[in-house]
Amino acid sequence: MKKNLNAFLLALTFLTRLPLPSPVEPSPDVFSLALGYMPTVGLLIGAICGVWIAGSAFLFQNALLAALSGLVFGLVLTGALHEDGLADCADGMLGGYTKEQRLEIMKDSRHGTYGVIALWSILTAELLLISCLLKENFWEIILPLTITNGLGRVSQLTLATYLSYARVGPSRSASFFQSPSTSIFLLGSLPVIILTVLLLHRAGVFCLAAWGIVTLASGWYFREKIGGITGDCLGTASKLTQIACYLAIFLSNRVPIAHHLTTWPLP
């Protein structure tokens, strides 16, 4: 019980900037277990951001302002951890010609042209898609935000489980790559996957498809470029999965064929 609590706190303190006590000298098995708790922490982050956006929409009566408020709040809550990884990954993958060059560029804390363009693109897409998902009942945004943030961290857990760490030597996130077992992967991912279908229904099916496509494509791309993954790669996969899921939810209510892709009664 104590080990699980330490693992959860470790995942929470790593993915957020909440003022919580860090576990004392976590062991390698606690690091591995913490990866399994990241999807749960993702659900929590999404729920908090969803409530913030719904409250902002009620206050401002403007979807774009509410989405912008939620975007800024989310960056503060997470310390822009994944956005930083996305920018580093874009610089390295697109600016380097060999595995060594790409890893060296990704290690540099400064952002180049590719990183800035990637950041602008992902933040703009997130801003517009969240504003599009806001409906007359502002509180309906909470479930999509919760699920998409959870699935983003499931992508991280999937890649960390089935791909090897690309760097040699110490790094900020090397401790988390302790080859999580299949049981940790299933315990961390299955609850989020089940909740996706139960809570979002038809849109949830679209979200799972988006999650699968992005995770497989990004995993293949990272393995081709650097032979595995790094912490920056995990942040990139999480953000791309979230954007793909937002788009999937948006399209699921507007594409006519979506109404024939499931067989059970849906609202």
C-alpha positions as CSV (number, residue, x, y, z in Angstrom):
1,M,0.0,0.0,0.0
2,K,2.8,2.4,0.9
3,K,4.7,1.6,-2.3
4,N,1.5,2.3,-4.4
5,L,1.0,5.6,-2.6
6,N,4.6,6.6,-3.2
7,A,4.3,5.7,-6.8
8,F,1.1,7.8,-7.2
9,L,2.7,10.8,-5.5
10,L,5.8,10.4,-7.7
11,A,3.6,10.4,-10.9
12,L,1.6,13.4,-9.6
13,T,4.7,15.5,-8.6
14,F,6.4,14.6,-12.0
15,L,3.4,15.6,-14.2
16,T,2.1,18.6,-12.2
17,R,3.4,21.5,-10.2
18,L,1.1,20.9,-7.3
19,P,2.9,21.6,-4.0
20,L,3.0,18.0,-2.8
21,P,5.7,16.1,-0.8
22,S,8.0,14.0,-3.0
23,P,8.5,10.4,-2.1
24,V,11.7,9.8,-0.2
25,E,14.4,8.0,-2.3
26,P,12.0,6.0,-4.5
27,S,13.3,2.6,-5.6
28,P,13.4,1.4,-9.2
29,D,10.2,-0.6,-8.8
30,V,8.4,2.5,-7.5
31,F,9.6,4.4,-10.6
32,S,8.2,1.6,-12.8
33,L,4.9,1.6,-10.9
34,A,4.7,5.4,-11.2
35,L,4.4,5.0,-15.0
36,G,1.3,2.9,-14.4
37,Y,-0.3,5.8,-12.4
38,M,0.3,8.4,-15.1
39,P,-2.9,7.8,-16.9
40,T,-4.8,8.2,-13.6
41,V,-3.0,11.5,-13.0
42,G,-3.9,12.4,-16.6
43,L,-7.6,11.9,-15.8
44,L,-7.2,14.1,-12.7
45,I,-5.4,16.9,-14.7
46,G,-8.1,16.7,-17.4
47,A,-10.9,16.9,-14.8
48,I,-9.4,19.9,-13.1
49,C,-8.8,21.7,-16.4
50,G,-12.4,20.8,-17.5
51,V,-13.9,22.3,-14.4
52,W,-11.8,25.5,-14.9
53,I,-12.9,25.8,-18.5
54,A,-16.5,25.2,-17.7
55,G,-16.4,27.9,-15.0
56,S,-14.6,30.3,-17.3
57,A,-17.2,29.7,-20.0
58,F,-20.0,30.4,-17.5
59,L,-18.2,33.6,-16.4
60,F,-17.1,35.0,-19.8
61,Q,-20.0,33.6,-21.9
62,N,-17.4,33.2,-24.7
63,A,-16.0,29.9,-25.9
64,L,-12.7,31.2,-27.2
65,L,-11.9,33.2,-24.0
66,A,-12.8,30.1,-21.9
67,A,-10.6,27.9,-24.0
68,L,-7.7,30.3,-23.7
69,S,-8.2,30.6,-20.0
70,G,-8.1,26.8,-19.7
71,L,-5.1,26.5,-21.9
72,V,-3.1,28.9,-19.7
73,F,-4.3,27.2,-16.6
74,G,-3.2,23.8,-17.9
75,L,0.2,25.1,-18.7
76,V,0.6,26.5,-15.2
77,L,-0.7,23.3,-13.6
78,T,1.7,21.0,-15.6
79,G,4.6,23.4,-15.9
80,A,4.3,23.1,-19.7
81,L,6.2,19.8,-19.3
82,H,4.8,18.1,-22.4
83,E,4.9,21.3,-24.5
84,D,8.6,21.6,-23.7
85,G,9.1,18.0,-24.7
86,L,7.2,18.6,-28.0
87,A,9.4,21.6,-28.9
88,D,12.6,19.7,-28.1
89,C,11.4,16.7,-30.1
90,A,10.5,18.8,-33.1
91,D,13.9,20.5,-33.1
92,G,15.8,17.2,-32.8
93,M,13.8,15.0,-35.2
94,L,13.6,17.6,-37.9
95,G,16.9,19.4,-37.4
96,G,19.3,16.4,-37.0
97,Y,20.6,14.0,-39.7
98,T,21.8,11.1,-37.4
99,K,20.5,9.5,-34.2
100,E,23.4,11.2,-32.3
101,Q,22.7,14.6,-33.7
102,R,18.9,14.4,-33.0
103,L,19.5,13.3,-29.4
104,E,22.1,16.1,-28.9
105,I,19.7,18.7,-30.2
106,M,16.8,17.4,-28.1
107,K,19.1,17.7,-25.0
108,D,19.5,21.5,-25.6
109,S,17.1,23.5,-23.5
110,R,16.9,26.2,-26.2
111,H,14.2,26.0,-28.8
112,G,14.8,26.5,-32.5
113,T,12.5,27.2,-35.5
114,Y,11.0,23.7,-35.7
115,G,10.2,23.7,-32.0
116,V,8.6,27.2,-32.1
117,I,6.4,26.2,-35.1
118,A,5.4,22.9,-33.4
119,L,4.5,24.8,-30.2
120,W,2.4,27.4,-32.1
121,S,0.7,24.7,-34.1
122,I,-0.3,22.4,-31.1
123,L,-1.4,25.3,-28.9
124,T,-3.5,26.9,-31.7
125,A,-5.1,23.6,-32.5
126,E,-5.9,22.9,-28.9
127,L,-7.3,26.4,-28.4
128,L,-9.6,26.1,-31.4
129,L,-10.7,22.5,-30.8
130,I,-11.6,23.1,-27.1
131,S,-13.6,26.2,-28.1
132,C,-15.4,24.2,-30.7
133,L,-16.3,21.5,-28.1
134,L,-17.9,24.0,-25.7
135,K,-21.7,23.7,-26.0
136,E,-24.6,25.4,-24.5
137,N,-24.1,23.3,-21.4
138,F,-20.6,24.4,-20.5
139,W,-20.1,21.5,-18.0
140,E,-20.2,19.0,-20.8
141,I,-16.6,19.9,-21.6
142,I,-15.4,18.2,-18.4
143,L,-15.7,14.6,-19.7
144,P,-13.9,15.2,-23.0
145,L,-11.1,17.0,-21.2
146,T,-10.8,14.3,-18.6
147,I,-10.7,11.4,-21.1
148,T,-8.3,13.0,-23.6
149,N,-5.8,13.9,-20.9
150,G,-6.0,10.3,-19.6
151,L,-5.5,8.8,-23.1
152,G,-2.6,11.1,-23.7
153,R,-0.8,9.5,-20.7
154,V,-1.9,6.0,-21.8
155,S,0.1,6.8,-25.0
156,Q,3.1,7.5,-22.8
157,L,2.7,4.3,-20.8
158,T,2.3,2.3,-24.0
159,L,5.5,3.7,-25.6
160,A,7.5,3.4,-22.3
161,T,6.4,-0.3,-22.0
162,Y,7.1,-1.5,-25.5
163,L,10.0,0.7,-26.7
164,S,13.5,1.0,-25.2
165,Y,15.1,4.1,-23.9
166,A,17.3,5.7,-26.6
167,R,19.8,7.6,-24.5
168,V,22.9,6.3,-22.9
169,G,23.8,7.9,-19.5
170,P,21.9,9.9,-16.9
171,S,19.0,12.2,-17.9
172,R,15.9,13.8,-16.3
173,S,13.5,11.0,-17.2
174,A,15.8,8.0,-17.4
175,S,14.7,6.8,-14.0
176,F,11.2,6.2,-15.3
177,F,12.3,3.8,-17.9
178,Q,12.5,0.6,-15.8
179,S,10.7,-1.7,-18.3
180,P,7.2,-1.6,-16.9
181,S,5.6,-5.0,-16.8
182,T,2.6,-6.0,-18.8
183,S,0.5,-6.1,-15.7
184,I,1.5,-2.5,-14.9
185,F,0.6,-1.5,-18.4
186,L,-2.8,-3.2,-18.2
187,L,-3.7,-1.8,-14.8
188,G,-2.7,1.7,-15.9
189,S,-4.4,1.7,-19.3
190,L,-7.5,-0.5,-19.1
191,P,-9.5,1.7,-16.6
192,V,-9.0,4.8,-18.9
193,I,-9.9,2.8,-22.0
194,I,-13.1,1.4,-20.4
195,L,-14.1,4.9,-19.1
196,T,-13.6,6.3,-22.5
197,V,-16.3,4.1,-24.0
198,L,-18.6,4.2,-21.0
199,L,-18.5,8.0,-20.6
200,L,-18.2,9.2,-24.2
201,H,-20.0,6.4,-26.0
202,R,-19.7,6.9,-29.8
203,A,-17.2,9.7,-29.4
204,G,-15.2,7.4,-27.2
205,V,-14.9,4.8,-29.9
206,F,-13.5,7.5,-32.2
207,C,-11.1,8.6,-29.4
208,L,-9.7,5.1,-29.0
209,A,-9.1,4.9,-32.7
210,A,-7.3,8.2,-32.6
211,W,-5.3,7.1,-29.6
212,G,-4.2,3.8,-31.3
213,I,-3.3,5.5,-34.6
214,V,-1.2,8.2,-33.0
215,T,0.5,5.9,-30.6
216,L,1.5,3.4,-33.3
217,A,2.6,6.0,-35.7
218,S,4.6,8.0,-33.2
219,G,6.2,4.9,-31.8
220,W,7.3,3.8,-35.3
221,Y,8.6,7.2,-36.1
222,F,10.7,7.5,-32.9
223,R,12.2,4.1,-33.4
224,E,13.1,4.9,-37.0
225,K,14.7,8.3,-36.0
226,I,16.5,7.5,-32.7
227,G,16.0,3.8,-32.1
228,G,13.6,4.2,-29.2
229,I,12.2,7.0,-27.0
230,T,13.1,9.7,-24.6
231,G,11.1,11.8,-22.1
232,D,10.6,14.4,-24.9
233,C,9.1,11.7,-27.1
234,L,6.6,10.8,-24.4
235,G,5.5,14.4,-24.0
236,T,5.1,14.7,-27.8
237,A,3.0,11.5,-28.0
238,S,0.8,12.8,-25.2
239,K,0.1,16.1,-26.9
240,L,-0.5,14.6,-30.3
241,T,-2.9,12.1,-28.8
242,Q,-4.9,14.8,-27.0
243,I,-5.2,16.8,-30.2
244,A,-6.3,13.8,-32.2
245,C,-8.9,12.9,-29.5
246,Y,-10.3,16.4,-29.5
247,L,-10.6,16.2,-33.3
248,A,-12.2,12.7,-33.0
249,I,-14.8,13.9,-30.6
250,F,-15.6,16.9,-32.8
251,L,-15.9,14.8,-35.9
252,S,-17.9,12.0,-34.2
253,N,-20.9,14.3,-33.9
254,R,-20.7,15.6,-37.5
255,V,-19.7,12.8,-39.8
256,P,-22.9,10.9,-40.8
257,I,-21.2,7.5,-40.9
258,A,-20.3,7.8,-37.2
259,H,-23.9,7.0,-36.3
260,H,-23.6,3.5,-37.9
261,L,-20.2,2.5,-36.4
262,T,-21.7,1.2,-33.1
263,T,-24.6,-1.2,-32.5
264,W,-25.8,-0.3,-29.0
265,P,-28.3,2.5,-28.2
266,L,-26.5,5.7,-27.8
267,P,-27.7,9.2,-26.7
